[in-house]
Amino acid sequence: MNTKTNIINLNFPPGDMPDIALSPTDGNFRGTVAIRTQGCKLNQADSDMLARRFAAAGYRLVQSPAKADVFVLNTCTVTATADSKARQALRAAARANPHALIVATGCYAQRSRDELSQVEGVSLVIGNTEKAELPAMVTALLEQRNTGANSHPPVSSALDYSVQPAANIRRNRSMVKIQEGCDQVCAYCIVPKVRGRERSIPPESLVEQINQRVAEGCLEVVLTGTQLGTYGFDIPGATLTKLLERILAETAVPRLRVSSLQPQEITPRLLELWQDPRLCRHFHIPLQNGSDRILEMMRRRYTTGLFAEKVDLVRKTVAGSGITADLIAGFPGETDAEFQESLAFARSMAFSDMHIFPYSPRPGTSAVYLSGPVSQPEKKARTAQLLAMAKEGFEAFRSHQLGQTHPVLWESSTRQDGGLKWRGLTGNYMRVYTHSRDDLGNTITPARLEELTEDDVRVKVL
């Protein structure tokens, strides 16, 4: 089943960046780099940017950290589990390749540079504000190792809008960051501390980036950010609706996916754009809790009533949509009655899938000062109940889709029974597979959903 207890270690699917070979674009080979991504789609977009910058600087990207001169871990810090997995991954890379330059970047690096610097084998820790300069820093450090010189490039904290040169890239989907940062400051969330204030990337740059991805053979672009619905507040005349209109008008991208929207950001005018079949019928709408009192304590900007209203609007306007959500178990002060209220509300929303998070205290957030912490055993029990509920919704949604036809983007294949087993993704975010001797890789085909399995659906290509 797709339901997860967290979103840590969601590496790019096979065929996507950065786990592919990438060749230098300037002809000046400086070494090999392996990049691994932990966390959200925004981190995946940042890793794509890093891969392009490394290639432009003369590096070749490889899959295996054991074969790399440089290993870069793009970290997440949304939970304590994320921090632990980052440290484990860095130590494992250092053990596998003691001679490699081990680099930690991303949100954990931004939150606690000193903590990561103490991890055995780590040579460089670079936060989000310096991430765009990472290839130059790595080059300077490698040169310093070789020559003993003490050099370090200047660092700029400006948001990078440039389109990097295309290298030897073949991928199915590409993450494109449209904005950075968050001004909402929810009680439990460390993201504003590690991503900063909200900033939008100019629409001209985004259109250029998407056209470049299409020229490279990309069939789906996922628009990512921390607060997509507030895109454009800092650019005169810009909004998310206008950006989507411009992308649809000025690019030939076959599929366009919006990664996440807050319920208060969903409007009838925005949903009208989904009349264009290129927009994927999948909406990720973070819920976090189904009790209005807890939502207020979390400092979320909606009530359960507004949330239900917007889910109903999506289903009436964009038929057949998959609607996914996040839910936190065991927020401080959550009573058993409120948990049952939250569980019942989430069940009533009939989500197609959910991410379930046990609450994790994050230093620097206001929730760590709240009274009434939920015990670990109780938090674990509540998480288990939410997972069971989410599984019911996941299976019910897929069962309802049987017999229907959906466009599928085919991403990867494995050899099985003398043929190929292809895996792909529907527009409404269902994992599917089929057996075919044909090369379906990086194509979009109509397919009829025929049989459920534990984690995906068998389809017949039409």
PyMOL commands that set and color helices and strands:
alter all, ss='L'
color gray80, all
select helices_A, chain A and resi 41-56+65-67+80-96+107-111+113-117+128-147+191-195+203-215+228-230+240-250+263-265+268-275+292-298+304-317+336-348+366-369+376-401
alter helices_A, ss='H'
color red, helices_A
select strands_A, chain A and resi 31-37+59-61+70-75+101-106+122-126+173-177+179-180+199-200+220-224+255-258+282-284+322-329+353-358+405-416+419-426+431-435+444-452+457-461
alter strands_A, ss='S'
color yellow, strands_A
deselect
rebuild
show_as cartoon
